[in-house]
Amino acid sequence: MAQFARPDGDVTVSAGWVKQVGGSASLGDLYTAVDEVTPDASDFVGSDTTSGSFYECSLGDVIDPGVSTGHVVRYSNSKSSSAGKTIDNLIELRQGATVIASWNHLNISNVATQHNQTLTAAQADAITDYPDLRLRTTVTISGGGAGRSLYLHWAEFEVPDGGGTPPPLTPPGAFFPFFP
């Protein structure tokens, strides 16, 4: 089994970010547009057309699994329309202000694309406070043409069940065999 941490709050948001749910844009509780269990490309949080803007959400609490494997960050992103300006997207898994891992996607498509990022053992071991994990997305806009926005459609962080692997069971009499 696995544990899943999905967005459960907005931490830091640059001006101009909105959520799109059910065809209408709104402010506030942006995380509700990216917290679903099954990815949904029709809802998202979207940046304005300003380079350097960012959105950071907290992730739901998971228990330290006690192992360095099986830590996977998943998310889906796109830009608002084909052509126009180039959109680059930096995604960071953070513990508080500390960057645990980051991935930079250059010239992203206008088609929602899912990314699955497996943490290295060193990155997983750097996590000391699982309830303080956050996901931050930053947009870099360049080139000519019409302005474009970054869309983050969905995100989750998967880790193995908490507590690590239980010790093997010792059969009765293994330590004190009976000899007549």
Backbone as a printed PyTorch tensor [residue, N CA C, xyz], in Angstrom:
tensor([[[  0.8440,  -1.1890,   0.0000],
         [  0.0000,   0.0000,   0.0000],
         [  0.8850,   1.2480,   0.0000]],

        [[  0.2550,   2.3620,  -0.2470],
         [  0.9730,   3.6320,  -0.3180],
         [  0.1680,   4.7180,   0.3710]],

        [[  0.8640,   5.8050,   0.6730],
         [  0.2240,   7.0060,   1.2220],
         [  0.3170,   8.0890,   0.1480]],

        [[ -0.6960,   8.9390,   0.0710],
         [ -0.7080,  10.0080,  -0.9100],
         [ -0.9350,  11.3400,  -0.2120]],

        [[ -0.0640,  12.2960,  -0.5060],
         [ -0.2170,  13.6660,  -0.0160],
         [ -0.6130,  14.5230,  -1.2120]],

        [[ -1.8040,  15.1020,  -1.1270],
         [ -2.2780,  15.9730,  -2.1920],
         [ -2.4070,  17.3920,  -1.6460]],

        [[ -2.4460,  18.3870,  -2.5350],
         [ -2.5690,  19.7680,  -2.0550],
         [ -3.7300,  19.9280,  -1.0680]],

        [[ -3.4430,  20.6080,   0.0600],
         [ -4.4890,  20.8170,   1.0730],
         [ -4.5220,  22.2390,   1.6060]],

        [[ -3.7980,  23.1540,   0.9540],
         [ -3.8240,  24.5550,   1.3710],
         [ -2.9250,  25.3960,   0.4820]],

        [[ -3.2150,  26.6920,   0.4110],
         [ -2.3680,  27.6360,  -0.3160],
         [ -1.3710,  28.2310,   0.6680]],

        [[ -0.0790,  28.2140,   0.3190],
         [  0.9580,  28.7440,   1.2060],
         [  1.3610,  30.1480,   0.7620]],

        [[  1.8840,  30.2560,  -0.4680],
         [  2.3250,  31.5420,  -1.0080],
         [  1.8860,  31.6240,  -2.4620]],

        [[  1.2900,  32.7530,  -2.8150],
         [  0.7640,  32.9160,  -4.1690],
         [  1.1330,  34.3070,  -4.6750]],

        [[  1.7880,  34.3600,  -5.8470],
         [  2.0440,  35.6470,  -6.4880],
         [  0.7250,  36.2290,  -6.9700]],

        [[  0.7020,  37.5340,  -7.1310],
         [ -0.5070,  38.1800,  -7.6620],
         [ -0.8250,  37.6280,  -9.0410]],

        [[ -2.0940,  37.5070,  -9.3430],
         [ -2.5180,  37.1250, -10.6750],
         [ -2.8750,  35.6590, -10.8560]],

        [[ -2.6020,  34.7990,  -9.8790],
         [ -2.9640,  33.3850, -10.0080],
         [ -4.4510,  33.2100,  -9.7070]],

        [[ -5.1150,  32.3770, -10.4900],
         [ -6.5360,  32.0740, -10.3000],
         [ -6.7350,  30.5700, -10.4410]],

        [[ -7.8900,  30.1040,  -9.9720],
         [ -8.2430,  28.7050, -10.2190],
         [ -9.3700,  28.6650, -11.2340]],

        [[ -9.3820,  27.5980, -12.0060],
         [-10.4150,  27.3860, -13.0200],
         [-11.0810,  26.0530, -12.6920]],

        [[-12.3220,  26.1110, -12.2830],
         [-13.0820,  24.8990, -11.9620],
         [-14.4550,  25.0430, -12.5890]],

        [[-14.8680,  24.0380, -13.3380],
         [-16.1950,  24.0650, -13.9380],
         [-16.4250,  25.2200, -14.8880]],

        [[-15.3550,  25.6760, -15.5360],
         [-15.4990,  26.7160, -16.5440],
         [-15.4790,  28.1410, -16.0400]],

        [[-15.3460,  28.3610, -14.7120],
         [-15.2860,  29.7420, -14.2380],
         [-14.0600,  29.9570, -13.3590]],

        [[-13.4390,  31.0980, -13.5440],
         [-12.2290,  31.4460, -12.8010],
         [-12.5990,  32.1400, -11.4960]],

        [[-11.8040,  31.8650, -10.4570],
         [-12.0450,  32.5260,  -9.1730],
         [-10.7560,  32.5770,  -8.3670]],

        [[-10.7800,  33.3780,  -7.3140],
         [ -9.6450,  33.5000,  -6.4030],
         [ -9.9380,  32.7130,  -5.1330]],

        [[ -8.9300,  32.4820,  -4.3260],
         [ -9.1240,  31.8340,  -3.0330],
         [ -9.1600,  30.3270,  -3.1260]],

        [[ -8.5660,  29.6730,  -2.1330],
         [ -8.5290,  28.2080,  -2.0710],
         [ -8.1270,  27.6070,  -3.4130]],

        [[ -7.0280,  28.1050,  -3.9630],
         [ -6.5820,  27.6310,  -5.2740],
         [ -6.3070,  26.1320,  -5.2690]],

        [[ -5.8310,  25.6160,  -4.1400],
         [ -5.4590,  24.2000,  -4.0580],
         [ -6.6070,  23.2640,  -4.4310]],

        [[ -7.8600,  23.7150,  -4.2830],
         [ -9.0040,  22.8410,  -4.5840],
         [ -9.1020,  22.5040,  -6.0750]],

        [[ -8.3630,  23.2310,  -6.9170],
         [ -8.3670,  22.9420,  -8.3480],
         [ -7.3220,  21.8950,  -8.7360]],

        [[ -6.4330,  21.5160,  -7.7980],
         [ -5.3540,  20.5770,  -8.1330],
         [ -5.2540,  19.4230,  -7.1380]],

        [[ -6.2710,  19.2240,  -6.3090],
         [ -6.1840,  18.2310,  -5.2290],
         [ -6.9330,  16.9340,  -5.4940]],

        [[ -7.4220,  16.7400,  -6.7040],
         [ -8.2390,  15.5600,  -6.9700],
         [ -7.4040,  14.2750,  -6.9620]],

        [[ -8.0760,  13.1550,  -6.7400],
         [ -7.4280,  11.8450,  -6.7330],
         [ -7.0450,  11.4420,  -8.1560]],

        [[ -7.9500,  11.6480,  -9.0850],
         [ -7.7140,  11.3370, -10.4980],
         [ -7.4550,  12.6480, -11.2370]],

        [[ -6.3510,  12.7340, -12.0030],
         [ -6.0620,  13.9860, -12.7200],
         [ -7.2230,  14.4290, -13.6010]],

        [[ -7.4640,  15.7340, -13.6050],
         [ -8.5420,  16.3240, -14.3920],
         [ -7.9910,  17.5650, -15.0900]],

        [[ -7.7810,  17.4650, -16.3980],
         [ -7.1780,  18.5740, -17.1510],
         [ -8.1110,  19.7590, -17.3110]],

        [[ -9.3860,  19.6110, -16.9690],
         [-10.3280,  20.7140, -17.1650],
         [-10.2950,  21.7240, -16.0200]],

        [[ -9.6890,  21.3710, -14.8910],
         [ -9.5270,  22.3620, -13.8230],
         [ -8.0460,  22.5320, -13.5240]],

        [[ -7.6840,  23.7170, -13.0290],
         [ -6.2680,  24.0430, -12.8490],
         [ -6.1320,  25.3350, -12.0660]],

        [[ -4.9000,  25.6010, -11.6170],
         [ -4.5390,  26.9440, -11.1760],
         [ -3.6980,  27.5220, -12.3070]],

        [[ -3.9260,  28.8000, -12.5950],
         [ -3.2460,  29.4280, -13.7080],
         [ -2.5470,  30.7070, -13.3010]],

        [[ -1.3550,  30.9050, -13.8660],
         [ -0.5830,  32.1180, -13.5960],
         [ -1.1090,  33.2640, -14.4530]],

        [[ -0.6630,  34.4670, -14.1220],
         [ -0.8700,  35.5610, -15.0520],
         [  0.2440,  35.4530, -16.1020]],

        [[  0.4730,  36.4690, -16.8760],
         [  1.4890,  36.3980, -17.9290],
         [  2.7940,  37.0660, -17.5090]],

        [[  3.0630,  37.0890, -16.1970],
         [  4.2680,  37.7100, -15.6660],
         [  5.3200,  36.6420, -15.3610]],

        [[  6.4960,  36.7940, -15.9360],
         [  7.5810,  35.8550, -15.6660],
         [  8.0090,  35.9640, -14.2040]],

        [[  8.2980,  34.8410, -13.5920],
         [  8.7480,  34.8180, -12.2030],
         [  7.6280,  34.6240, -11.2000]],

        [[  6.3840,  34.6190, -11.6350],
         [  5.3010,  34.4180, -10.6730],
         [  5.2850,  32.9620, -10.2230]],

        [[  4.7500,  32.7250,  -9.0340],
         [  4.7880,  31.3720,  -8.4740],
         [  3.5470,  31.0870,  -7.6440]],

        [[  3.3300,  29.7940,  -7.4310],
         [  2.2550,  29.3010,  -6.5800],
         [  2.8230,  28.1720,  -5.7310]],

        [[  2.5720,  28.2220,  -4.4280],
         [  3.0540,  27.1910,  -3.5140],
         [  1.9030,  26.6810,  -2.6680]],

        [[  1.7320,  25.3560,  -2.6560],
         [  0.6650,  24.7500,  -1.8610],
         [  1.2690,  23.7710,  -0.8550]],

        [[  0.5840,  23.6230,   0.2740],
         [  0.9700,  22.6010,   1.2460],
         [  0.4270,  21.2650,   0.7760]],

        [[  1.0620,  20.2050,   1.2490],
         [  0.6190,  18.8560,   0.9120],
         [  0.0700,  18.1850,   2.1490]],

        [[ -0.9110,  17.3230,   1.9650],
         [ -1.5110,  16.6030,   3.0840],
         [ -0.4660,  15.8090,   3.8550]],

        [[ -0.7680,  15.5300,   5.1050],
         [  0.1720,  14.8290,   5.9770],
         [  0.2660,  13.3530,   5.6290]],

        [[  1.4900,  12.8750,   5.5650],
         [  1.7700,  11.4450,   5.4570],
         [  2.7670,  11.1000,   6.5550]],

        [[  2.8390,   9.8340,   6.8960],
         [  3.7410,   9.3660,   7.9420],
         [  5.0640,   8.9680,   7.3040]],

        [[  6.1660,   9.3230,   7.9520],
         [  7.4950,   8.9430,   7.4710],
         [  7.5200,   7.4300,   7.2590]],

        [[  7.7730,   6.9870,   6.0240],
         [  7.7410,   5.5490,   5.7670],
         [  8.9460,   4.7940,   6.3190]],

        [[  9.9780,   5.5130,   6.7300],
         [ 11.1480,   4.8460,   7.2820],
         [ 12.0150,   4.1800,   6.2260]],

        [[ 11.7540,   4.4520,   4.9470],
         [ 12.5710,   3.9330,   3.8550],
         [ 12.8830,   5.0700,   2.8910]],

        [[ 13.9100,   4.8630,   2.0780],
         [ 14.3620,   5.9050,   1.1490],
         [ 13.8900,   5.6710,  -0.2770]],

        [[ 13.0480,   4.6750,  -0.4700],
         [ 12.5750,   4.3430,  -1.8070],
         [ 11.0830,   4.6400,  -1.9150]],

        [[ 10.5900,   4.6610,  -3.1510],
         [  9.1570,   4.7840,  -3.3770],
         [  8.5770,   6.1660,  -3.1520]],

        [[  9.3900,   7.2050,  -3.1580],
         [  8.9220,   8.5890,  -3.0130],
         [  8.7490,   9.1720,  -4.4240]],

        [[  7.5040,   9.4400,  -4.8300],
         [  7.2320,   9.8910,  -6.1950],
         [  6.3670,  11.1530,  -6.1610]],

        [[  6.8250,  12.1940,  -6.8390],
         [  6.0530,  13.4210,  -7.0230],
         [  5.4290,  13.3410,  -8.4190]],

        [[  4.1190,  13.5560,  -8.4790],
         [  3.4100,  13.5450,  -9.7620],
         [  2.6620,  14.8580,  -9.9240]],

        [[  2.6450,  15.3590, -11.1410],
         [  1.9030,  16.5850, -11.4270],
         [  1.6530,  16.6710, -12.9200]],

        [[  0.7360,  17.5320, -13.2830],
         [  0.3860,  17.7450, -14.6780],
         [  0.3800,  19.2470, -14.9400]],

        [[  1.0230,  19.6570, -16.0390],
         [  1.0800,  21.0790, -16.3620],
         [  0.8920,  21.3040, -17.8590]],

        [[  0.6170,  22.5470, -18.2140],
         [  0.5140,  22.9570, -19.6180],
         [  0.5830,  24.4780, -19.6770]],

        [[  0.6060,  25.0020, -20.8980],
         [  0.4470,  26.4500, -21.0520],
         [ -0.9190,  26.7110, -21.6560]],

        [[ -1.3410,  27.9540, -21.6090],
         [ -2.7240,  28.2990, -21.9350],
         [ -3.0900,  28.1360, -23.4050]],

        [[ -2.1210,  28.2150, -24.2930],
         [ -2.4390,  28.1220, -25.7150],
         [ -1.1650,  27.8020, -26.4770]],

        [[ -1.3090,  27.1510, -27.6320],
         [ -0.1240,  26.8960, -28.4500],
         [  0.3700,  28.2220, -29.0160]],

        [[  1.5510,  28.1970, -29.5600],
         [  2.2020,  29.3930, -30.1020],
         [  2.4010,  30.4270, -28.9970]],

        [[  2.5890,  31.6640, -29.3880],
         [  2.8100,  32.7130, -28.3880],
         [  4.1190,  32.5440, -27.6570]],

        [[  4.2120,  33.1720, -26.5120],
         [  5.4340,  33.1570, -25.7230],
         [  5.7680,  31.7480, -25.2300]],

        [[  7.0420,  31.5430, -24.9410],
         [  7.5290,  30.2770, -24.4090],
         [  7.3200,  30.2590, -22.9010]],

        [[  6.8230,  29.1410, -22.3970],
         [  6.6100,  28.9600, -20.9590],
         [  7.5410,  27.8560, -20.4660]],

        [[  8.3840,  28.1810, -19.4860],
         [  9.1900,  27.1950, -18.7640],
         [  8.5980,  27.0790, -17.3690]],

        [[  8.6550,  25.8850, -16.8010],
         [  8.0300,  25.6410, -15.5040],
         [  8.9970,  24.9200, -14.5760]],

        [[  9.3250,  25.5660, -13.4650],
         [ 10.1560,  24.9660, -12.4240],
         [  9.2270,  24.4490, -11.3260]],

        [[  9.3340,  23.1630, -11.0190],
         [  8.5590,  22.5410,  -9.9470],
         [  9.5290,  22.1650,  -8.8370]],

        [[  9.1890,  22.5230,  -7.5940],
         [ 10.0380,  22.1940,  -6.4510],
         [  9.2290,  21.4880,  -5.3730]],

        [[  9.7810,  20.4100,  -4.8420],
         [  9.2710,  19.8080,  -3.6190],
         [ 10.0760,  20.4410,  -2.5040]],

        [[  9.3690,  21.0590,  -1.5610],
         [ 10.0420,  21.7740,  -0.4690],
         [  9.5850,  21.2470,   0.8790]],

        [[ 10.4880,  21.3620,   1.8340],
         [ 10.1390,  21.1840,   3.2430],
         [ 10.3730,  22.5480,   3.8650]],

        [[  9.2840,  23.2480,   4.1480],
         [  9.4180,  24.6400,   4.5610],
         [ 10.0600,  25.4060,   3.4170]],

        [[ 11.1520,  26.1320,   3.6950],
         [ 11.8500,  26.8980,   2.6590],
         [ 12.9540,  26.0990,   1.9840]],

        [[ 13.2180,  24.8830,   2.4400],
         [ 14.3040,  24.0620,   1.9060],
         [ 13.8300,  23.2720,   0.6890]],

        [[ 14.5620,  23.4020,  -0.4100],
         [ 14.2410,  22.6430,  -1.6180],
         [ 14.7900,  21.2250,  -1.4690]],

        [[ 13.8980,  20.2500,  -1.5340],
         [ 14.2810,  18.8350,  -1.4590],
         [ 14.6440,  18.3190,  -2.8510]],

        [[ 13.8460,  18.6680,  -3.8490],
         [ 14.0820,  18.2490,  -5.2330],
         [ 13.4270,  19.2670,  -6.1560]],

        [[ 13.9520,  19.3800,  -7.3730],
         [ 13.3510,  20.2990,  -8.3470],
         [ 13.4830,  19.7340,  -9.7560]],

        [[ 12.5530,  20.1680, -10.6070],
         [ 12.5200,  19.7280, -11.9950],
         [ 12.1290,  20.9230, -12.8440]],

        [[ 12.8770,  21.1540, -13.9250],
         [ 12.6070,  22.2910, -14.7960],
         [ 12.1130,  21.7760, -16.1510]],

        [[ 10.9450,  22.2170, -16.5620],
         [ 10.3580,  21.8090, -17.8410],
         [ 10.4210,  23.0050, -18.7880]],

        [[ 11.1350,  22.8370, -19.8780],
         [ 11.3560,  23.9240, -20.8280],
         [ 10.3370,  23.8760, -21.9550]],

        [[  9.8440,  25.0440, -22.3420],
         [  8.9280,  25.2050, -23.4660],
         [  7.7800,  24.1890, -23.4030]],

        [[  7.0140,  24.2540, -22.3320],
         [  5.9510,  23.2690, -22.1420],
         [  4.8490,  23.4340, -23.1950]],

        [[  4.1390,  22.3630, -23.4040],
         [  3.0890,  22.2850, -24.4130],
         [  1.7770,  22.8710, -23.8910]],

        [[  0.8480,  23.1100, -24.8110],
         [ -0.4970,  23.5280, -24.4050],
         [ -1.3810,  22.3160, -24.0870]],

        [[ -0.8320,  21.1130, -24.1590],
         [ -1.5500,  19.8850, -23.8090],
         [ -1.1100,  19.4630, -22.4090]],

        [[ -2.0640,  19.2300, -21.5320],
         [ -1.7250,  18.8150, -20.1590],
         [ -0.8690,  17.5500, -20.2020]],

        [[  0.2920,  17.6330, -19.5620],
         [  1.2500,  16.5340, -19.5740],
         [  1.5530,  16.1180, -18.1430]],

        [[  1.4040,  14.8260, -17.8630],
         [  1.7090,  14.3250, -16.5170],
         [  3.1870,  13.9830, -16.4140]],

        [[  3.7780,  14.3530, -15.2890],
         [  5.1720,  14.0570, -14.9910],
         [  5.2250,  13.2290, -13.7090]],

        [[  6.0460,  12.1840, -13.7160],
         [  6.2530,  11.3240, -12.5490],
         [  7.7310,  11.4120, -12.1840]],

        [[  8.0250,  11.9970, -11.0240],
         [  9.4100,  12.2370, -10.6110],
         [  9.7230,  11.4090,  -9.3640]],

        [[ 10.6310,  10.4430,  -9.4940],
         [ 11.0230,   9.6070,  -8.3620],
         [ 12.2110,  10.2480,  -7.6600]],

        [[ 12.0800,  10.4540,  -6.3550],
         [ 13.1720,  11.0300,  -5.5850],
         [ 14.3090,  10.0270,  -5.4440]],

        [[ 15.5330,  10.5340,  -5.4150],
         [ 16.6810,   9.6900,  -5.1130],
         [ 16.6480,   9.3600,  -3.6240]],

        [[ 17.4400,   8.3760,  -3.2170],
         [ 17.5200,   8.0290,  -1.7990],
         [ 17.9890,   9.2340,  -0.9860]],

        [[ 18.9580,   9.9770,  -1.5090],
         [ 19.4610,  11.1580,  -0.7900],
         [ 18.3760,  12.2220,  -0.6330]],

        [[ 17.5730,  12.4300,  -1.6680],
         [ 16.4830,  13.4090,  -1.5750],
         [ 15.4440,  12.9530,  -0.5600]],

        [[ 15.0690,  11.6810,  -0.6030],
         [ 14.0830,  11.1590,   0.3540],
         [ 14.6170,  11.2560,   1.7790]],

        [[ 15.8810,  10.9670,   1.9620],
         [ 16.4890,  11.0320,   3.3010],
         [ 16.5800,  12.4690,   3.8270]],

        [[ 16.5560,  13.4490,   2.9030],
         [ 16.6180,  14.8570,   3.3190],
         [ 15.3050,  15.3250,   3.9430]],

        [[ 14.2350,  14.5630,   3.7690],
         [ 12.9390,  14.9240,   4.3570],
         [ 12.9440,  14.5110,   5.8250]],

        [[ 12.7930,  15.4910,   6.6960],
         [ 12.7710,  15.2100,   8.1350],
         [ 11.4300,  15.5550,   8.7740]],

        [[ 10.5700,  16.2450,   8.0230],
         [  9.2810,  16.6720,   8.5590],
         [  8.2220,  16.5510,   7.4550]],

        [[  7.7000,  15.3480,   7.2760],
         [  6.7400,  15.0920,   6.1970],
         [  5.5200,  16.0120,   6.2460]],

        [[  4.9770,  16.3650,   7.4220],
         [  3.8210,  17.2770,   7.4370],
         [  4.1310,  18.7000,   6.9460]],

        [[  5.4100,  19.0520,   6.7660],
         [  5.7700,  20.3910,   6.3080],
         [  6.1290,  20.4150,   4.8210]],

        [[  5.7500,  19.3910,   4.0720],
         [  6.0780,  19.3560,   2.6460],
         [  5.1500,  20.2570,   1.8380]],

        [[  5.7280,  20.8510,   0.8010],
         [  5.0080,  21.7790,  -0.0730],
         [  5.4370,  21.5450,  -1.5130]],

        [[  4.6150,  21.9670,  -2.4260],
         [  4.9550,  21.9320,  -3.8380],
         [  4.8770,  23.3610,  -4.3590]],

        [[  5.9440,  23.7840,  -5.0320],
         [  5.9970,  25.1570,  -5.5610],
         [  6.2170,  25.0960,  -7.0670]],

        [[  5.4320,  25.8670,  -7.7980],
         [  5.5860,  25.9690,  -9.2430],
         [  5.8810,  27.4230,  -9.6030]],

        [[  6.9220,  27.6100, -10.4220],
         [  7.3430,  28.9490, -10.8370],
         [  7.3740,  28.9900, -12.3580]],

        [[  6.8930,  30.0810, -12.9130],
         [  6.8170,  30.2310, -14.3710],
         [  7.8800,  31.2190, -14.8540]],

        [[  8.5180,  30.8610, -15.9650],
         [  9.4170,  31.7770, -16.6680],
         [  8.8640,  31.9370, -18.0770]],

        [[  8.6560,  33.1800, -18.4690],
         [  8.0500,  33.4800, -19.7680],
         [  9.0700,  34.2400, -20.6050]],

        [[  9.2240,  33.8030, -21.8590],
         [ 10.2020,  34.4610, -22.7290],
         [  9.7170,  34.4180, -24.1760]],

        [[ 10.4400,  35.1000, -25.0470],
         [ 10.1540,  35.0730, -26.4760],
         [  9.1100,  36.0850, -26.8890]],

        [[  8.7810,  36.0180, -28.1560],
         [  7.8100,  36.9490, -28.7160],
         [  6.4380,  36.3240, -28.8540]],

        [[  5.5270,  37.1230, -29.3030],
         [  4.1710,  36.6320, -29.5230],
         [  3.2560,  36.9790, -28.3760]],

        [[  2.0730,  36.4290, -28.4470],
         [  1.0440,  36.7180, -27.4420],
         [  1.4310,  36.1360, -26.0830]],

        [[  0.9840,  36.8090, -25.0250],
         [  1.2360,  36.3320, -23.6670],
         [  0.5450,  35.0020, -23.4130]],

        [[  1.1630,  34.1900, -22.6000],
         [  0.6120,  32.8950, -22.2410],
         [  0.7180,  32.7110, -20.7360]],

        [[ -0.1420,  31.8420, -20.1990],
         [ -0.1430,  31.5250, -18.7710],
         [  0.2730,  30.0730, -18.5750]],

        [[  0.7860,  29.7890, -17.3780],
         [  1.0980,  28.4190, -16.9660],
         [ -0.1170,  27.8400, -16.2640]],

        [[ -0.4520,  26.5980, -16.5440],
         [ -1.5240,  25.8930, -15.8500],
         [ -0.9300,  24.7070, -15.1000]],

        [[ -1.2290,  24.6080, -13.8160],
         [ -0.9390,  23.4120, -13.0360],
         [ -2.2800,  22.7310, -12.8210]],

        [[ -2.4170,  21.5030, -13.3470],
         [ -3.7080,  20.8160, -13.3480],
         [ -3.9150,  19.8980, -12.1550]],

        [[ -2.8480,  19.3290, -11.6170],
         [ -2.9930,  18.2720, -10.6150],
         [ -1.6380,  17.9850,  -9.9950]],

        [[ -1.6370,  17.5230,  -8.7330],
         [ -0.3780,  17.1640,  -8.0810],
         [ -0.6360,  16.1780,  -6.9520]],

        [[  0.3660,  15.3270,  -6.7060],
         [  0.3350,  14.4370,  -5.5430],
         [  1.7500,  13.9710,  -5.2430]],

        [[  1.9440,  13.5280,  -4.0100],
         [  3.2250,  12.9780,  -3.5650],
         [  2.9210,  11.6250,  -2.9480]],

        [[  3.5420,  10.5860,  -3.4850],
         [  3.3120,   9.2190,  -3.0050],
         [  4.5260,   8.7300,  -2.2370]],

        [[  4.2700,   8.1120,  -1.0920],
         [  5.3160,   7.4480,  -0.3120],
         [  4.7770,   6.0920,   0.1510]],

        [[  5.6840,   5.1590,   0.4690],
         [  5.2110,   3.8760,   1.0040],
         [  4.4880,   4.0710,   2.3340]],

        [[  3.7680,   3.0440,   2.7600],
         [  3.0920,   3.1010,   4.0580],
         [  4.0630,   3.4760,   5.1670]],

        [[  3.5570,   4.1620,   6.1790],
         [  4.3690,   4.6240,   7.2960],
         [  4.9470,   3.4980,   8.1280]],

        [[  6.0880,   3.8000,   8.7550],
         [  6.6880,   2.8600,   9.6860],
         [  7.7110,   1.9380,   9.0710]],

        [[  7.9200,   1.9850,   7.7550],
         [  8.9210,   1.1350,   7.1360],
         [  8.4900,  -0.3220,   7.1120]],

        [[  9.4330,  -1.1870,   6.8780],
         [  9.1660,  -2.6130,   6.7910],
         [  9.2230,  -3.2340,   8.1780]],

        [[  8.1820,  -3.9660,   8.5660],
         [  8.2160,  -4.5850,   9.8920],
         [  9.2680,  -5.6850,   9.9400]],

        [[  9.8120,  -5.9530,  11.1220],
         [ 10.8100,  -7.0160,  11.2260],
         [ 10.1600,  -8.3620,  10.9250]],

        [[ 10.9510,  -9.3080,  10.4310],
         [ 10.3710, -10.6130,  10.1350],
         [  9.9240, -11.3060,  11.4160]],

        [[  8.8880, -12.1010,  11.2910],
         [  8.3980, -12.8530,  12.4400],
         [  9.3370, -14.0140,  12.7300]],

        [[  9.5940, -14.2440,  13.9870],
         [ 10.4480, -15.3520,  14.3980],
         [  9.5530, -16.5000,  14.8260]],

        [[  9.7000, -17.6560,  14.1880],
         [  8.8390, -18.7800,  14.5660],
         [  9.1100, -19.2220,  16.0000]],

        [[  8.1010, -19.7370,  16.6630],
         [  8.2900, -20.2000,  18.0380],
         [  9.4030, -21.2410,  18.1070]],

        [[ 10.2180, -21.1450,  19.1490],
         [ 11.3000, -22.0930,  19.3680],
         [ 12.5510, -21.8090,  18.5720]],

        [[ 12.5670, -20.7340,  17.7730],
         [ 13.7340, -20.4430,  16.9590],
         [ 14.9460, -20.0920,  17.8030]],

        [[ 14.7250, -19.4350,  18.9320],
         [ 15.8500, -19.0490,  19.7750],
         [ 16.1450, -20.0890,  20.8570]],

        [[ 15.1500, -20.8140,  21.2570],
         [ 15.3150, -21.7970,  22.3270],
         [ 14.7800, -23.1470,  21.8730]],

        [[ 15.5080, -23.7770,  20.9750],
         [ 15.0020, -25.0560,  20.5080],
         [ 14.9840, -26.0720,  21.6520]],

        [[ 14.0510, -26.9560,  21.5740],
         [ 13.8910, -27.9770,  22.6170],
         [ 14.6860, -29.2260,  22.2110]],

        [[ 15.6100, -29.6120,  23.0730],
         [ 16.3760, -30.8370,  22.8350],
         [ 16.0800, -31.8040,  23.9760]],

        [[ 15.5700, -32.9700,  23.6830],
         [ 15.2530, -33.9180,  24.7630],
         [ 16.4960, -34.5320,  25.3940]]])
